[in-house]
Amino acid sequence: MERLQKILAQAGVASRRKAEELILAGKVALNGEIVRELGTKANPEKDKITVDGRPITIQATVNLILHKPTSYVTTVSDPEGRRTVMDLLTDVNQRVYPVGRLDYDTSGLLFMSNDGELTNRLLHPRYHVDKVYRATVLGMIEKQAVEQLTRGVRLEDGVTAPAEVHVLRKHPLESVVEITIREGRNRQVRRMFEAVGHPVKRLKRVQFGPLVLDDLKPGEWRWLTPDEWAALYAAADLEPPPYAGPIEKARTPQKKRQSGKRQRAQTARRR
């Protein structure tokens, strides 16, 4: 038995928070009865659950990594008609949504999922999920600025938590800095660098928790590997669902091609 809002999130209907709003609004029914209590539990395999009269379907868990280019918004849809990250997900039949956000002008690793419980854990400050960015900033960054970033920077919405900072390259015109944060404030990294006198020229996220961007090209996406799958759920302190990825699907055509080569070789020998 699980809470209704969790079941709705797992079914890809909405995030956990949005699912709670649907329940409170009287849009969710359990076995024909409207439910308005957030603590209500159900068995998704036995009970009939509907949203606005439509039955829900529990989807297989989908987790993937996208290399978000700049000039895309990190939303499912955009009222201004701008390109969204969803436009880049070819051959993904299940409904997934971005976990966290990357700014319009920021590129890099974006994790996408349909697992509402995993999403909530990864975004909650309690779990301290590392987010690693590579920033090209204006000017030669000096020790004092690095120390400020490391201790925490005062912004209009409060002092940031301590960050890990590594200077990769320094030059009078611009510097390249790798910074690790565990918060998720709006445009936080850009505001932090601007506060210490080094506005950001380019910004890319290269790591999210145990997930690393590596050589994935801008606009490309890939499924998580089994090791990444296990590490991600461990980081969120969750029991992982069965792995769902491309490995078995990818192996099958390869075996068929190898089998075909062997058959042609055997036929040639008979001749």
Secondary structure, 3 states (H helix, E strand, C coil): CEEHHHHHHHCCCCCHHHHHHHHHCCCEEECCEECCCCCCEECCCCCCEEECCEECCCCCCCEEEEEECCCCECCCCCCCCCCEHHHHCCCCCCCCEECCCCCCCCEEEEEEECCHHHHHHHHCHHHCCCEEEEEEEECCCCHHHHHHHHHCCEECCEECCCCEEEEEECCCCEEEEEEEECCCCCCHHHHHHHHCCCCEEEEEEEEECCEECCCCCCCCEEECCHHHHHHHHHHCCCCCCCCCCCHHHHHHHHHHHHHHHHHHHHHHHHC
